[in-house]
Amino acid sequence: FSITEDAVFSVPQHLIRGSLALGASRWQTMKRVIMPAASPAIFSAIMMGFGRAVGETMIVLMATGNTPLMDLSIFQGMRTLAANIAVEVPEAEVASSHYRILFLAAFILFMFTFLFNTFAEMIRHSLRKKYSGL
């Protein structure tokens, strides 16, 4: 929330005053000037929040019930990939197939996070480029 608030308040005042001086209402100024100018930072804040929520291992582990079986219902317990790695690595025998699969799961989680963050950065860059002319 703080990053989004900072983004909205960092929109240059001359843009806001110019919009209001040209007869736009406060709502129109918010919709057509402030939000487009702040959208790259707002998008970054959303992506950071999502990444942080996914990355929290122990909180997610406790909130989802730590059930290794997954059901189609979202109201049943489950275990995330990060939580599965955290729980099972201490129990896995070194150099066993179980140990290697856990490292493969960690690699898959890393690659997913890397690709997701790269994609989010590309979107943020395109938004910044699109609205930099304001």
Secondary structure, DSSP 8 states (H G I E B T S, - for coil): -HHHHHHHHTS-HHHHHHHHHTT--HHHHIIIIIHHHHHHHHHHHHHHHHHHHHH-HHHHHHHTB--SS--SSTTS-B--HHHHHHHHGGGS-TTSHHHHHHHHHHHHHHHHHHHHHHHHHHHHHHHHHHHTT-
